[in-house]
Amino acid sequence: MTQSKSGIMADSAAPLFLEDKTNGWVKLRTLTTLRWVAVAGQIAAIGISQRLFDLDIDLGLCSVAVGLSIVANVIFHFVYPENKRLNEREATMMLGFDTVQLGILLGVTGGINNPFALLIMAPVTVAATALSLPATLAVGQAAIVILTVISWLHLPLVTTGGEVLDMPTIFALGYWIAIVVSIVFIGIYTRRVSTEIHSMSQALLATQMALAREQKLTDLGGVVAAAAHELGTPLATIKLVSSEMLSELEEGSDLREDATLIRDQADRCRDILRSMGRSGKDDLHLRQALLGAVIEEAAEPHRGRGKEIILQTGDGEALPEEQPMILRRPELIHGLRNLIQNAVDFATSTVWVEACWSDSKISIRIIDDGSGYPPHLLGRIGDPFIRRGPRREPDSRRPEYEGMGLGLFIAKTLLERTGAELAFANGSDRFTGRSCPGERCGAIVELVWHRGKEGIEAPERMPALGENLRFES
């Protein structure tokens, strides 16, 4: 099986982004407002046709057709609250009703000879924008069927002088074909654009959630570090006093056991605060760090997963002490962590993280010895919700979540906010779909930042720190 490295990173909120987009999206008020606009337009068109173009229109039948929409709107106004949201079935029925109503009105006013017949596309466009594909197909099929019926069964347009306004058969057929093609094309085009916008909005929401979570963890780490620092002195005092008490109390006495317990619990509190404070990086003097330290922090959660993570320069050497000082930003750490996690997930045994820098740029490359990216997905990596097909078997290498491309999208979006330029490639010259343990044959992600004020490099290597800031609740 070829590697599909477009998986979503482990996230408990991931199922939220798999729900049907039409669940409660369409407000009843929106459709009723559009219907009132349509009713006003239909009444205006009938009046103008009679007064200006001298057409003999059956006002009784037209009133029945227009009255259907008015009655429906009045009923909905009194039965349902203004803020009611329609489910997909209800919205489909509403649009289907509008299609039938418009078909009846066109049928009594010339059918396909009526130039307003093209308005039959309106409900289809709304469905393609707001509803799912099956619902859109249902409304589109209804529109085509009704258009076909009124092409043969309709009341002719007649002037008050008795002249019948009827297109030649060839023109009527061409008009019918044009409307049908427009329904299909506009429906597909509108749905495609709407789906892309919806997917992007959901993915951006996930990105904001990931960044907010990383920022909260960073802030929490700072609070823990400050607590560990402030509590260090009283804990040391407790330990010192309890140790002095132990030296003065007799062996086997109850007080000695109590003093021993106090000392042990003080040590335990110290160890707990020390372990919790490992992520306490938001102190002012750690707002920036060496490039290697930031990469190491991003890779640390994945070092215990059975894969070797090697941090080195592009020449294969260990990182030197003289490294660029960069800003320790939450989006940078979270993005790097996601990319390293993706590499670890699909690597056979080793992941290489190479850091390089010059006078003009800083670059990081993440390489694994897995099977690499499928060639047909290389151009789409970084897009949200990439799937290789409508259904796919769970990946045994990452059973806890299904790959949708959201993780790489989040990483790419967050890293691009820091000024990074990302490129994705495969290590092997020719894609084989097979892994080569110990060889750099798998997927490659390269990140490049230009050095300067707009990049990730700290403006000063050792800036004046000032006082630490309080966290606002």
PEFEN-V539462 format. One line per field, one symbol per residue. phi: phi as a letter, one per 30 degrees, with the letter a starting at -180 (. if undefined). burial: 1 if it has 16 or more other ideal C-beta (glycine too) atoms within 10 Angstrom, else 0. A space follows every 10 residues. Layout:
phi=???
burial=???
This chain:
phi=.ddcdcddde addeedccdd dcdidcdedd dddddddddd dddddddddd dcchcccddd dddddddedd dddddddddc ddcdcddddd dddddddddd dddddddcbj iddddddddd dddddddddc cddedddddd dddddddddd dccadddbdd djddcbdeed dddddddddd ddeddddddd dddddddddd dddddddddd dddddddddd dddddddddd dddddddddd dddddddccd didddddddd dddddddded ddddddddcd ccdedcdbad edddddddde dcdccicdcc cadddicddd ddbdccddce dddddddddd ddddecddbb bccccbabdc abbbbcbbcd diddedcedc djddidbdad badddddbdd acdbiddddd ddddddddjd ccbcacdddb dcicdbeicd cddbbccbcd dkddccdddb dbdddiddcd ddd
burial=0111111110 1001001000 1100111110 1101100110 0100110010 0000101000 0100110110 0110010000 0000010100 1101111111 1111111111 1111001011 1111111111 1100111111 0111011001 1001001100 0000000000 0100110011 0010011001 1001100110 0110011001 1001001100 1101110100 0000100110 0100110010 0000010010 0110010011 0010011011 1100000111 1111111110 0100001010 1000000010 0011110111 1111111111 1111111101 1111111000 0111111111 1111001000 1111110000 0000100100 1111111111 1111100111 0101011100 1000110000 1111111110 1000111100 0000000000 000
